[in-house]
């Protein structure tokens, strides 16, 4: 499994996005505040890495680009919490 991750440029991004979609689904379905999609996706990615025996260094090499978008996600989430409207 590590070899597939070493060869694929987007394997880490794919796992991260699928985990995030699962988090969104759970949030919509159950409506619990603890099921924040980002929190759920982090837990799912950690579990997937452990189950499939993928080292974090190998995962991070293919998923490092998605971390640039976390800043904007957290920024807009915090703006929503404080009720600040972002205009186009």
Order of alpha helices (4+ residues) and beta strands (2+ residues): alpha-alpha-alpha-alpha-alpha
